[in-house]
Amino acid sequence: MKTPAKIADHPKARLYRELVETLRASGSMKGAEQTWIRLRLNPRLWKRIVTYGLGLGERQWQLNRIAFPEANAAEVDAALRAGNNLNRLYELSCGHASIAKDSAGHYKIGNSGLKIIQHATVSRAPSRAQETIRGRGAAEFRS
């Protein structure tokens, strides 16, 4: 099992922290959009960004939202330092999730960073694969 220090020191987690710092230095969401254009001009950094799948527009949007969170700013920073993955960080920044705490008020450690709990009010549409499997099961049941 990886220790929290090893998780936080992973190259992908370090890249997330570096990019969020750079985006926050831009000052706003509009500045963050311009920052992505400047990052493309640094071939060595851009290669790292693309290697970890952050060259896609959706991932860049998620990083922008993490840099300028709507909710849970302190929790987003703590999860970012702990090495949580991008999707969980995005859920935190949107306010769709929160970090689990113990009875003393300390954050709980999970398998990959801090333990993040999805809020029950968030409804997700099933993926196409889940709908297909569900549809097949119902069709087989009727036959």
ChimeraX commands (.cxc) that place a marker at each C-alpha (Angstrom):
marker #1 position 0.00,0.00,0.00 radius 0.5
marker #1 position 1.26,3.45,-0.87 radius 0.5
marker #1 position 1.83,5.93,1.90 radius 0.5
marker #1 position 0.19,9.37,1.72 radius 0.5
marker #1 position 3.62,10.91,1.08 radius 0.5
marker #1 position 4.22,8.65,-1.93 radius 0.5
marker #1 position 0.78,9.45,-3.35 radius 0.5
marker #1 position 1.34,13.20,-2.98 radius 0.5
marker #1 position 4.80,12.91,-4.56 radius 0.5
marker #1 position 3.60,11.12,-7.70 radius 0.5
marker #1 position 4.58,13.02,-10.89 radius 0.5
marker #1 position 0.94,13.41,-11.93 radius 0.5
marker #1 position -0.01,14.92,-8.55 radius 0.5
marker #1 position 2.98,17.27,-8.74 radius 0.5
marker #1 position 1.90,18.33,-12.24 radius 0.5
marker #1 position -1.64,19.05,-10.99 radius 0.5
marker #1 position -0.24,21.25,-8.22 radius 0.5
marker #1 position 2.12,23.04,-10.62 radius 0.5
marker #1 position -0.63,23.71,-13.15 radius 0.5
marker #1 position -3.11,24.93,-10.52 radius 0.5
marker #1 position -0.45,27.31,-9.13 radius 0.5
marker #1 position 0.19,28.65,-12.64 radius 0.5
marker #1 position -3.52,29.05,-13.34 radius 0.5
marker #1 position -4.13,30.83,-10.02 radius 0.5
marker #1 position -1.26,33.20,-10.80 radius 0.5
marker #1 position -3.22,34.28,-13.88 radius 0.5
marker #1 position -5.81,35.82,-11.53 radius 0.5
marker #1 position -9.09,34.77,-13.13 radius 0.5
marker #1 position -10.83,32.21,-15.31 radius 0.5
marker #1 position -10.28,34.46,-18.33 radius 0.5
marker #1 position -6.58,34.67,-17.51 radius 0.5
marker #1 position -6.47,30.90,-17.07 radius 0.5
marker #1 position -7.72,30.45,-20.63 radius 0.5
marker #1 position -4.84,32.60,-21.85 radius 0.5
marker #1 position -2.41,30.66,-19.66 radius 0.5
marker #1 position -3.25,27.43,-21.49 radius 0.5
marker #1 position -2.26,29.12,-24.75 radius 0.5
marker #1 position 1.09,30.14,-23.21 radius 0.5
marker #1 position 1.66,26.64,-21.82 radius 0.5
marker #1 position 1.45,25.21,-25.34 radius 0.5
marker #1 position 4.50,27.30,-26.25 radius 0.5
marker #1 position 6.68,25.42,-23.73 radius 0.5
marker #1 position 7.27,22.10,-25.57 radius 0.5
marker #1 position 8.79,20.25,-22.64 radius 0.5
marker #1 position 5.96,21.15,-20.23 radius 0.5
marker #1 position 3.28,20.64,-22.89 radius 0.5
marker #1 position 4.61,17.13,-23.55 radius 0.5
marker #1 position 4.16,16.30,-19.83 radius 0.5
marker #1 position 0.66,17.80,-19.94 radius 0.5
marker #1 position -0.31,15.68,-22.95 radius 0.5
marker #1 position 1.32,12.56,-21.49 radius 0.5
marker #1 position -1.01,12.73,-18.49 radius 0.5
marker #1 position -4.08,13.46,-20.64 radius 0.5
marker #1 position -4.43,17.09,-19.66 radius 0.5
marker #1 position -4.16,18.44,-23.20 radius 0.5
marker #1 position -7.89,17.89,-23.77 radius 0.5
marker #1 position -10.25,20.82,-23.42 radius 0.5
marker #1 position -12.43,19.05,-20.84 radius 0.5
marker #1 position -9.47,18.34,-18.57 radius 0.5
marker #1 position -8.25,21.92,-18.90 radius 0.5
marker #1 position -11.71,23.16,-17.94 radius 0.5
marker #1 position -11.64,20.89,-14.89 radius 0.5
marker #1 position -8.23,22.26,-13.86 radius 0.5
marker #1 position -9.53,25.82,-14.32 radius 0.5
marker #1 position -12.45,25.02,-12.01 radius 0.5
marker #1 position -10.07,23.48,-9.47 radius 0.5
marker #1 position -7.87,26.57,-9.57 radius 0.5
marker #1 position -10.91,28.81,-9.01 radius 0.5
marker #1 position -13.37,26.63,-7.03 radius 0.5
marker #1 position -17.02,27.57,-6.52 radius 0.5
marker #1 position -17.13,25.80,-3.15 radius 0.5
marker #1 position -14.86,24.03,-0.64 radius 0.5
marker #1 position -11.75,26.06,-1.43 radius 0.5
marker #1 position -9.88,24.84,1.67 radius 0.5
marker #1 position -10.85,21.22,1.01 radius 0.5
marker #1 position -9.79,21.50,-2.63 radius 0.5
marker #1 position -6.37,22.76,-1.57 radius 0.5
marker #1 position -5.98,19.98,1.01 radius 0.5
marker #1 position -6.99,17.29,-1.52 radius 0.5
marker #1 position -4.68,18.80,-4.13 radius 0.5
marker #1 position -1.73,18.63,-1.69 radius 0.5
marker #1 position -2.70,15.04,-0.78 radius 0.5
marker #1 position -2.57,13.88,-4.40 radius 0.5
marker #1 position -6.23,13.14,-5.17 radius 0.5
marker #1 position -7.18,12.48,-8.78 radius 0.5
marker #1 position -8.56,15.14,-11.09 radius 0.5
marker #1 position -12.17,13.92,-11.15 radius 0.5
marker #1 position -12.47,13.93,-7.35 radius 0.5
marker #1 position -10.85,17.37,-7.15 radius 0.5
marker #1 position -13.35,18.64,-9.72 radius 0.5
marker #1 position -16.28,17.21,-7.73 radius 0.5
marker #1 position -14.97,18.99,-4.63 radius 0.5
marker #1 position -14.53,22.30,-6.43 radius 0.5
marker #1 position -18.09,22.18,-7.77 radius 0.5
marker #1 position -19.52,21.41,-4.34 radius 0.5
marker #1 position -20.78,17.95,-5.32 radius 0.5
marker #1 position -18.57,16.21,-2.76 radius 0.5
marker #1 position -16.71,16.78,0.48 radius 0.5
marker #1 position -13.79,15.26,2.36 radius 0.5
marker #1 position -14.58,12.76,5.11 radius 0.5
marker #1 position -13.51,13.77,8.61 radius 0.5
marker #1 position -13.02,11.72,11.74 radius 0.5
marker #1 position -14.54,12.57,15.15 radius 0.5
marker #1 position -11.60,14.87,15.95 radius 0.5
marker #1 position -12.20,16.88,12.77 radius 0.5
marker #1 position -9.14,15.63,10.88 radius 0.5
marker #1 position -9.38,14.60,7.24 radius 0.5
marker #1 position -9.47,10.85,6.63 radius 0.5
marker #1 position -6.83,9.29,4.38 radius 0.5
marker #1 position -8.08,7.08,1.55 radius 0.5
marker #1 position -6.33,4.78,-0.92 radius 0.5
marker #1 position -5.25,7.63,-3.20 radius 0.5
marker #1 position -5.18,10.86,-1.25 radius 0.5
marker #1 position -7.94,12.06,1.04 radius 0.5
marker #1 position -11.22,10.18,1.32 radius 0.5
marker #1 position -13.88,12.03,-0.68 radius 0.5
marker #1 position -17.60,11.47,-0.20 radius 0.5
marker #1 position -20.11,12.17,-2.97 radius 0.5
marker #1 position -23.19,14.10,-1.87 radius 0.5
marker #1 position -26.47,12.24,-2.28 radius 0.5
marker #1 position -28.14,15.15,-4.09 radius 0.5
marker #1 position -25.89,14.74,-7.12 radius 0.5
marker #1 position -27.69,12.68,-9.73 radius 0.5
marker #1 position -25.63,11.19,-12.49 radius 0.5
marker #1 position -27.04,9.83,-15.70 radius 0.5
marker #1 position -26.02,6.21,-16.31 radius 0.5
marker #1 position -23.34,5.69,-18.88 radius 0.5
marker #1 position -24.22,4.27,-22.25 radius 0.5
marker #1 position -22.57,0.96,-21.33 radius 0.5
marker #1 position -24.69,0.69,-18.18 radius 0.5
marker #1 position -27.87,1.42,-20.14 radius 0.5
marker #1 position -26.94,-1.26,-22.69 radius 0.5
marker #1 position -26.26,-3.84,-20.01 radius 0.5
marker #1 position -29.44,-2.90,-18.18 radius 0.5
marker #1 position -31.41,-3.10,-21.45 radius 0.5
marker #1 position -29.98,-6.52,-22.30 radius 0.5
marker #1 position -30.83,-7.84,-18.87 radius 0.5
marker #1 position -34.43,-6.65,-19.20 radius 0.5
marker #1 position -34.72,-8.11,-22.73 radius 0.5
marker #1 position -33.37,-11.48,-21.60 radius 0.5
marker #1 position -35.70,-11.48,-18.64 radius 0.5
marker #1 position -38.76,-10.90,-20.87 radius 0.5
marker #1 position -37.87,-13.69,-23.29 radius 0.5
marker link #1:1,2 radius 0.2
marker link #1:2,3 radius 0.2
marker link #1:3,4 radius 0.2
marker link #1:4,5 radius 0.2
marker link #1:5,6 radius 0.2
marker link #1:6,7 radius 0.2
marker link #1:7,8 radius 0.2
marker link #1:8,9 radius 0.2
marker link #1:9,10 radius 0.2
marker link #1:10,11 radius 0.2
marker link #1:11,12 radius 0.2
marker link #1:12,13 radius 0.2
marker link #1:13,14 radius 0.2
marker link #1:14,15 radius 0.2
marker link #1:15,16 radius 0.2
marker link #1:16,17 radius 0.2
marker link #1:17,18 radius 0.2
marker link #1:18,19 radius 0.2
marker link #1:19,20 radius 0.2
marker link #1:20,21 radius 0.2
marker link #1:21,22 radius 0.2
marker link #1:22,23 radius 0.2
marker link #1:23,24 radius 0.2
marker link #1:24,25 radius 0.2
marker link #1:25,26 radius 0.2
marker link #1:26,27 radius 0.2
marker link #1:27,28 radius 0.2
marker link #1:28,29 radius 0.2
marker link #1:29,30 radius 0.2
marker link #1:30,31 radius 0.2
marker link #1:31,32 radius 0.2
marker link #1:32,33 radius 0.2
marker link #1:33,34 radius 0.2
marker link #1:34,35 radius 0.2
marker link #1:35,36 radius 0.2
marker link #1:36,37 radius 0.2
marker link #1:37,38 radius 0.2
marker link #1:38,39 radius 0.2
marker link #1:39,40 radius 0.2
marker link #1:40,41 radius 0.2
marker link #1:41,42 radius 0.2
marker link #1:42,43 radius 0.2
marker link #1:43,44 radius 0.2
marker link #1:44,45 radius 0.2
marker link #1:45,46 radius 0.2
marker link #1:46,47 radius 0.2
marker link #1:47,48 radius 0.2
marker link #1:48,49 radius 0.2
marker link #1:49,50 radius 0.2
marker link #1:50,51 radius 0.2
marker link #1:51,52 radius 0.2
marker link #1:52,53 radius 0.2
marker link #1:53,54 radius 0.2
marker link #1:54,55 radius 0.2
marker link #1:55,56 radius 0.2
marker link #1:56,57 radius 0.2
marker link #1:57,58 radius 0.2
marker link #1:58,59 radius 0.2
marker link #1:59,60 radius 0.2
marker link #1:60,61 radius 0.2
marker link #1:61,62 radius 0.2
marker link #1:62,63 radius 0.2
marker link #1:63,64 radius 0.2
marker link #1:64,65 radius 0.2
marker link #1:65,66 radius 0.2
marker link #1:66,67 radius 0.2
marker link #1:67,68 radius 0.2
marker link #1:68,69 radius 0.2
marker link #1:69,70 radius 0.2
marker link #1:70,71 radius 0.2
marker link #1:71,72 radius 0.2
marker link #1:72,73 radius 0.2
marker link #1:73,74 radius 0.2
marker link #1:74,75 radius 0.2
marker link #1:75,76 radius 0.2
marker link #1:76,77 radius 0.2
marker link #1:77,78 radius 0.2
marker link #1:78,79 radius 0.2
marker link #1:79,80 radius 0.2
marker link #1:80,81 radius 0.2
marker link #1:81,82 radius 0.2
marker link #1:82,83 radius 0.2
marker link #1:83,84 radius 0.2
marker link #1:84,85 radius 0.2
marker link #1:85,86 radius 0.2
marker link #1:86,87 radius 0.2
marker link #1:87,88 radius 0.2
marker link #1:88,89 radius 0.2
marker link #1:89,90 radius 0.2
marker link #1:90,91 radius 0.2
marker link #1:91,92 radius 0.2
marker link #1:92,93 radius 0.2
marker link #1:93,94 radius 0.2
marker link #1:94,95 radius 0.2
marker link #1:95,96 radius 0.2
marker link #1:96,97 radius 0.2
marker link #1:97,98 radius 0.2
marker link #1:98,99 radius 0.2
marker link #1:99,100 radius 0.2
marker link #1:100,101 radius 0.2
marker link #1:101,102 radius 0.2
marker link #1:102,103 radius 0.2
marker link #1:103,104 radius 0.2
marker link #1:104,105 radius 0.2
marker link #1:105,106 radius 0.2
marker link #1:106,107 radius 0.2
marker link #1:107,108 radius 0.2
marker link #1:108,109 radius 0.2
marker link #1:109,110 radius 0.2
marker link #1:110,111 radius 0.2
marker link #1:111,112 radius 0.2
marker link #1:112,113 radius 0.2
marker link #1:113,114 radius 0.2
marker link #1:114,115 radius 0.2
marker link #1:115,116 radius 0.2
marker link #1:116,117 radius 0.2
marker link #1:117,118 radius 0.2
marker link #1:118,119 radius 0.2
marker link #1:119,120 radius 0.2
marker link #1:120,121 radius 0.2
marker link #1:121,122 radius 0.2
marker link #1:122,123 radius 0.2
marker link #1:123,124 radius 0.2
marker link #1:124,125 radius 0.2
marker link #1:125,126 radius 0.2
marker link #1:126,127 radius 0.2
marker link #1:127,128 radius 0.2
marker link #1:128,129 radius 0.2
marker link #1:129,130 radius 0.2
marker link #1:130,131 radius 0.2
marker link #1:131,132 radius 0.2
marker link #1:132,133 radius 0.2
marker link #1:133,134 radius 0.2
marker link #1:134,135 radius 0.2
marker link #1:135,136 radius 0.2
marker link #1:136,137 radius 0.2
marker link #1:137,138 radius 0.2
marker link #1:138,139 radius 0.2
marker link #1:139,140 radius 0.2
marker link #1:140,141 radius 0.2
marker link #1:141,142 radius 0.2
marker link #1:142,143 radius 0.2
view
